[in-house]
């Protein structure tokens, strides 16, 4: 009977190789630190959970924030001509009729002021009618009658 040799029978027997232990000296720590050196830290280290809760409680406002300032009051005299035109076009018929009557009364009052008007500068002197308002009144009459002036 023949004996078959095993494949690894002729390899020399050795002890397993052990890695040398690293010593915990300052030189080894400096070597490790040099390998992982950081150039710039761009964010803060995270806070512990207790510190986050304490910071959140400390920053809560004690009173509600002040309300925003109110918008400026509506000034119809500050509207431009296209804005006035858009405003008039948006009015329903009843409101437009009321606006037309009030505008005619105001136009009459301003174009030819009453002689007994207490706002007049001089009660003895008759006041001149405002030519711009007279021209606007004629143009309004022409627009309503269909005549071109």
Backbone as JSON, one array per atom type, in Angstrom:
{
  "sequence": "XXXXXXXXXXXXXXXXXXXXXXXXXXXXXXXXXXXXXXXXXXXXXXXXXXXXXXXXXXXXXXXXXXXXXXXXXXXXXXXXXXXXXXXXXXXXXXXXXXXXXXXXXXXXXXXXXXXXXXXXXXXXXXXXXXXXXXXXXXXXXXXXXXXXX",
  "N": [[0.83, -1.12, 0.0], [0.5, 2.09, -0.82], [1.47, 5.27, 0.33], [-0.06, 8.29, 0.07], [1.18, 11.45, -0.42], [0.49, 14.48, 1.25], [-0.52, 17.68, 0.09], [0.53, 19.97, 1.37], [2.53, 19.05, 3.0], [5.34, 19.29, 2.89], [5.91, 21.96, 3.54], [7.56, 24.36, 5.58], [7.09, 24.57, 9.08], [5.86, 27.33, 10.81], [5.53, 29.92, 13.23], [2.58, 31.86, 13.79], [2.55, 35.19, 12.46], [2.88, 38.01, 14.45], [1.59, 41.23, 14.86], [3.43, 44.11, 15.71], [2.92, 45.7, 18.84], [1.54, 48.91, 19.26], [2.97, 51.64, 20.82], [1.71, 53.83, 23.32], [2.59, 56.59, 23.17], [3.57, 60.07, 23.09], [4.82, 60.6, 20.71], [3.79, 58.75, 18.87], [1.11, 59.55, 18.84], [1.34, 62.11, 17.78], [2.23, 61.47, 15.25], [-0.01, 60.17, 14.22], [-1.82, 62.28, 14.37], [-0.72, 64.04, 12.58], [-1.27, 62.8, 10.22], [-4.0, 63.08, 9.9], [-4.57, 65.78, 9.86], [-6.46, 68.8, 9.96], [-7.29, 71.44, 7.87], [-9.08, 73.74, 7.99], [-11.79, 74.43, 10.1], [-15.12, 74.45, 9.43], [-17.66, 74.41, 10.51], [-19.51, 74.46, 13.56], [-19.08, 72.3, 16.37], [-21.48, 69.79, 17.08], [-23.99, 70.48, 19.53], [-24.61, 69.07, 22.77], [-27.65, 67.25, 23.53], [-29.05, 68.23, 25.79], [-28.01, 70.8, 26.03], [-28.96, 71.92, 23.68], [-31.73, 71.94, 24.14], [-31.82, 73.67, 26.34], [-30.82, 76.01, 25.15], [-32.83, 76.5, 23.29], [-35.03, 77.06, 24.92], [-34.14, 79.35, 26.16], [-34.11, 81.21, 24.09], [-36.71, 81.75, 23.38], [-39.2, 84.11, 22.52], [-40.42, 86.57, 24.78], [-42.63, 88.15, 24.47], [-45.19, 88.55, 22.0], [-44.29, 89.24, 18.56], [-44.15, 92.62, 17.32], [-46.92, 94.03, 15.57], [-47.04, 94.44, 11.99], [-46.44, 97.67, 10.48], [-49.27, 99.77, 9.73], [-50.69, 99.91, 6.42], [-50.13, 102.7, 4.2], [-52.52, 105.39, 4.16], [-55.22, 105.48, 1.82], [-54.8, 107.52, -0.93], [-56.48, 109.25, -3.17], [-55.7, 111.35, -4.77], [-53.12, 110.85, -5.41], [-53.11, 108.98, -7.38], [-52.25, 107.85, -10.65], [-53.06, 108.81, -14.07], [-53.63, 106.46, -15.71], [-54.18, 104.67, -13.59], [-56.42, 105.88, -12.4], [-58.22, 105.64, -14.55], [-58.45, 102.86, -14.72], [-59.6, 102.36, -12.24], [-62.1, 103.64, -12.47], [-63.18, 102.15, -14.57], [-63.54, 99.74, -13.32], [-65.64, 100.13, -11.62], [-69.0, 99.34, -10.63], [-72.19, 99.97, -12.28], [-74.03, 101.46, -10.62], [-72.32, 102.63, -8.71], [-70.67, 104.08, -10.4], [-72.48, 105.93, -11.43], [-73.1, 107.4, -9.12], [-70.54, 108.43, -8.57], [-70.18, 110.03, -10.84], [-72.16, 112.02, -10.5], [-71.31, 113.2, -8.07], [-68.77, 114.06, -8.87], [-69.47, 115.95, -10.8], [-70.78, 117.87, -9.21], [-68.65, 118.68, -7.55], [-66.9, 119.64, -9.47], [-68.37, 121.79, -10.47], [-68.46, 123.37, -8.14], [-65.73, 123.96, -7.76], [-64.92, 125.05, -10.22], [-66.43, 127.4, -10.69], [-66.48, 129.17, -8.14], [-68.71, 129.94, -5.43], [-69.86, 133.23, -4.69], [-70.41, 133.88, -2.09], [-68.89, 132.18, -0.66], [-67.28, 131.07, 2.22], [-64.66, 130.26, 2.2], [-63.33, 131.79, 0.41], [-60.78, 134.07, -0.64], [-60.98, 136.85, -0.66], [-63.79, 138.57, 0.17], [-65.03, 140.72, -1.11], [-64.1, 140.87, -3.71], [-64.84, 139.46, -6.84], [-64.27, 136.05, -7.61], [-62.11, 134.49, -9.99], [-63.07, 132.02, -12.39], [-61.74, 128.7, -12.46], [-59.69, 127.98, -15.11], [-58.71, 125.5, -16.06], [-60.42, 123.63, -14.92], [-62.85, 124.48, -16.03], [-62.39, 123.9, -18.73], [-62.18, 121.11, -18.51], [-64.8, 120.53, -17.72], [-66.23, 121.31, -20.01], [-65.2, 119.44, -21.8], [-66.13, 117.06, -20.64], [-68.89, 117.4, -20.96], [-68.98, 117.39, -23.74], [-68.08, 114.76, -24.25], [-70.22, 113.3, -23.18], [-72.34, 114.16, -24.76], [-71.55, 113.44, -27.25], [-70.36, 115.15, -29.04], [-67.48, 116.5, -30.63], [-64.93, 118.42, -29.37]],
  "CA": [[0.0, 0.0, 0.0], [1.35, 3.28, -0.93], [0.96, 6.42, 1.08], [-0.08, 9.5, -0.76], [1.65, 12.61, 0.31], [-0.42, 15.63, 1.24], [-0.01, 18.8, -0.69], [1.29, 20.93, 2.17], [3.4, 18.34, 3.96], [6.73, 19.7, 2.84], [6.08, 23.35, 3.93], [8.1, 24.48, 6.92], [6.14, 25.02, 10.08], [6.27, 28.58, 11.44], [4.55, 30.49, 14.14], [1.88, 32.97, 13.14], [3.22, 36.48, 12.61], [2.14, 38.96, 15.28], [1.9, 42.64, 14.59], [3.98, 44.72, 16.92], [2.0, 46.59, 19.53], [1.89, 50.32, 19.2], [3.09, 52.24, 22.14], [0.85, 55.01, 23.46], [3.43, 57.71, 23.54], [3.25, 61.31, 22.4], [5.35, 60.53, 19.35], [2.85, 58.02, 18.02], [-0.09, 60.38, 18.69], [1.67, 63.2, 16.86], [2.29, 60.89, 13.91], [-1.39, 59.97, 13.79], [-2.44, 63.58, 14.19], [-0.18, 64.64, 11.36], [-1.9, 62.15, 9.08], [-5.4, 63.5, 9.76], [-4.65, 67.2, 10.18], [-7.55, 69.52, 9.3], [-6.86, 72.81, 7.57], [-10.03, 74.74, 8.49], [-13.06, 73.91, 10.6], [-16.13, 75.36, 8.88], [-18.91, 74.38, 11.26], [-19.34, 74.23, 14.99], [-19.36, 70.96, 16.82], [-22.88, 69.7, 17.53], [-24.19, 70.62, 20.96], [-25.34, 67.95, 23.38], [-29.1, 67.43, 23.49], [-29.48, 69.07, 26.91], [-27.64, 72.18, 25.71], [-29.87, 72.37, 22.62], [-33.02, 72.25, 24.76], [-31.65, 74.87, 27.16], [-30.69, 77.15, 24.25], [-34.14, 76.74, 22.69], [-35.88, 77.67, 25.93], [-33.63, 80.69, 26.44], [-34.31, 82.12, 22.97], [-38.12, 81.99, 23.1], [-39.56, 85.5, 22.81], [-41.31, 86.72, 25.92], [-43.84, 88.82, 23.99], [-45.35, 88.35, 20.55], [-43.67, 90.32, 17.78], [-45.0, 93.78, 17.05], [-47.61, 93.9, 14.28], [-46.44, 95.3, 10.96], [-47.07, 98.99, 10.44], [-50.43, 99.78, 8.82], [-50.39, 100.47, 5.1], [-50.47, 104.13, 4.13], [-53.92, 105.67, 3.83], [-55.5, 105.62, 0.39], [-54.82, 108.92, -1.38], [-56.9, 109.23, -4.57], [-55.0, 112.39, -5.53], [-51.8, 110.34, -5.8], [-53.26, 108.02, -8.47], [-51.91, 108.33, -11.98], [-54.21, 108.77, -15.0], [-54.04, 105.07, -16.01], [-54.77, 104.07, -12.4], [-57.78, 106.42, -12.28], [-59.03, 105.05, -15.61], [-58.73, 101.47, -14.33], [-60.51, 102.41, -11.11], [-63.43, 103.99, -12.97], [-63.68, 101.03, -15.37], [-63.88, 98.63, -12.44], [-66.83, 100.45, -10.82], [-70.31, 98.92, -11.18], [-72.98, 101.08, -12.81], [-74.58, 102.3, -9.54], [-71.23, 103.41, -8.13], [-70.22, 105.03, -11.42], [-73.48, 107.01, -11.48], [-72.89, 108.24, -7.94], [-69.27, 109.13, -8.77], [-70.39, 111.05, -11.87], [-72.91, 113.14, -9.9], [-70.44, 113.88, -7.1], [-67.7, 114.74, -9.61], [-70.05, 117.14, -11.43], [-70.99, 118.87, -8.16], [-67.35, 119.2, -7.13], [-66.38, 120.41, -10.61], [-69.1, 123.07, -10.48], [-68.03, 124.16, -6.98], [-64.36, 124.43, -7.93], [-64.74, 125.83, -11.45], [-67.02, 128.73, -10.48], [-66.81, 129.22, -6.71], [-69.8, 130.82, -5.02], [-69.34, 134.51, -4.17], [-70.58, 133.92, -0.65], [-68.1, 131.08, -0.1], [-66.41, 131.56, 3.3], [-63.26, 129.9, 1.93], [-62.77, 132.75, -0.53], [-59.71, 134.91, -0.07], [-61.47, 138.22, -0.47], [-65.24, 138.52, -0.04], [-65.48, 141.83, -1.96], [-63.6, 140.68, -5.06], [-65.34, 138.23, -7.45], [-63.18, 135.14, -7.93], [-62.06, 134.01, -11.37], [-63.25, 130.57, -12.51], [-60.52, 127.95, -12.77], [-59.79, 127.64, -16.54], [-58.47, 124.07, -16.3], [-61.63, 122.9, -14.58], [-63.87, 124.81, -17.03], [-62.07, 123.12, -19.93], [-62.54, 119.72, -18.22], [-66.26, 120.44, -17.72], [-66.66, 121.33, -21.43], [-64.81, 118.15, -22.41], [-67.04, 116.04, -20.12], [-70.18, 117.59, -21.64], [-68.8, 116.92, -25.12], [-68.01, 113.29, -24.24], [-71.54, 112.76, -22.93], [-73.24, 114.49, -25.87], [-71.03, 112.85, -28.48], [-69.74, 116.17, -29.85], [-66.03, 116.63, -30.51], [-64.52, 119.81, -29.18]],
  "C": [[0.9, 1.21, 0.0], [0.68, 4.43, -0.2], [1.04, 7.64, 0.17], [0.31, 10.69, 0.1], [0.62, 13.74, 0.19], [0.25, 16.81, 0.56], [0.89, 19.72, 0.13], [2.21, 20.27, 3.18], [4.83, 18.88, 3.97], [6.94, 21.17, 3.16], [6.65, 23.41, 5.34], [7.04, 25.02, 7.88], [6.7, 26.28, 10.73], [5.17, 29.03, 12.37], [3.82, 31.63, 13.42], [2.57, 34.3, 13.46], [2.32, 37.41, 13.43], [2.57, 40.36, 14.9], [2.45, 43.25, 15.87], [2.95, 45.67, 17.53], [2.49, 48.02, 19.41], [1.98, 50.86, 20.61], [2.24, 53.51, 22.18], [1.69, 56.17, 23.96], [3.04, 58.92, 22.72], [3.74, 61.27, 20.97], [4.39, 59.82, 18.41], [1.58, 58.84, 17.8], [0.16, 61.52, 17.72], [1.72, 62.69, 15.44], [0.88, 60.68, 13.37], [-2.08, 61.31, 13.52], [-1.95, 64.24, 12.91], [-0.86, 64.04, 10.14], [-3.32, 62.65, 8.85], [-5.57, 64.98, 10.1], [-5.75, 67.86, 9.35], [-7.1, 70.95, 9.08], [-7.78, 73.84, 8.24], [-11.28, 74.02, 8.96], [-14.13, 74.9, 10.2], [-17.45, 75.34, 9.64], [-18.64, 74.04, 12.71], [-19.66, 72.78, 15.32], [-20.8, 70.9, 17.31], [-22.95, 69.79, 19.05], [-24.86, 69.37, 21.52], [-26.83, 68.28, 23.43], [-29.6, 68.35, 24.61], [-29.16, 70.54, 26.63], [-28.56, 72.75, 24.64], [-31.23, 72.76, 23.22], [-32.92, 73.51, 25.6], [-31.54, 76.12, 26.28], [-32.03, 77.51, 23.62], [-35.08, 77.43, 23.66], [-35.44, 79.11, 26.17], [-33.94, 81.68, 25.32], [-35.78, 82.35, 22.63], [-38.46, 83.44, 23.41], [-40.55, 85.56, 23.97], [-42.62, 87.37, 25.53], [-43.98, 88.55, 22.5], [-44.71, 89.5, 19.79], [-44.67, 91.44, 17.51], [-45.68, 93.61, 15.7], [-46.94, 94.82, 13.25], [-47.14, 96.65, 10.92], [-48.24, 98.99, 9.45], [-50.03, 100.36, 7.47], [-50.76, 101.94, 5.06], [-51.92, 104.3, 3.7], [-54.07, 105.88, 2.32], [-55.6, 107.1, 0.04], [-55.21, 108.93, -2.85], [-56.18, 110.28, -5.4], [-53.64, 111.9, -6.02], [-51.89, 109.34, -6.96], [-52.87, 108.65, -9.81], [-53.14, 108.23, -12.89], [-54.59, 107.34, -15.37], [-54.66, 104.37, -14.8], [-56.2, 104.57, -12.18], [-58.71, 105.8, -13.32], [-59.41, 103.62, -15.25], [-59.71, 101.42, -13.17], [-61.94, 102.69, -11.57], [-64.01, 102.84, -13.79], [-64.11, 99.86, -14.5], [-65.15, 98.89, -11.63], [-68.09, 99.87, -11.45], [-71.13, 100.16, -11.54], [-73.51, 102.0, -11.71], [-73.5, 103.19, -8.94], [-70.71, 104.45, -9.13], [-71.18, 106.21, -11.53], [-73.3, 107.95, -10.3], [-71.6, 109.06, -8.08], [-69.44, 110.27, -9.78], [-71.13, 112.27, -11.29], [-72.04, 113.91, -8.93], [-69.31, 114.63, -7.8], [-68.23, 116.0, -10.27], [-70.29, 118.24, -10.4], [-69.67, 119.51, -7.73], [-66.73, 120.06, -8.22], [-67.06, 121.78, -10.66], [-68.63, 123.97, -9.33], [-66.62, 124.74, -7.18], [-64.17, 125.32, -9.15], [-65.28, 127.25, -11.29], [-67.42, 128.82, -9.03], [-67.92, 130.25, -6.43], [-69.21, 132.09, -4.41], [-69.46, 134.58, -2.65], [-69.81, 132.79, 0.05], [-67.19, 131.6, 1.0], [-64.94, 131.21, 3.08], [-62.59, 130.88, 0.99], [-61.75, 133.65, 0.14], [-60.23, 136.31, 0.25], [-62.96, 138.23, -0.8], [-65.74, 139.59, -0.98], [-65.17, 141.59, -3.42], [-64.21, 139.41, -5.67], [-64.16, 137.35, -7.88], [-63.28, 134.68, -9.38], [-62.31, 132.51, -11.4], [-61.93, 129.91, -12.91], [-60.59, 127.5, -14.23], [-59.57, 126.16, -16.82], [-59.72, 123.26, -16.0], [-62.78, 123.23, -15.54], [-63.64, 124.01, -18.31], [-62.45, 121.64, -19.72], [-64.06, 119.54, -18.22], [-66.79, 120.44, -19.14], [-66.35, 120.0, -22.1], [-65.74, 117.04, -21.92], [-68.41, 116.15, -20.78], [-70.1, 117.1, -23.08], [-68.75, 115.4, -25.21], [-69.4, 112.69, -24.06], [-72.5, 113.04, -24.08], [-72.79, 113.87, -27.19], [-70.39, 113.87, -29.39], [-68.24, 116.17, -29.62], [-65.67, 118.09, -30.39], [-63.07, 119.96, -29.53]]
}
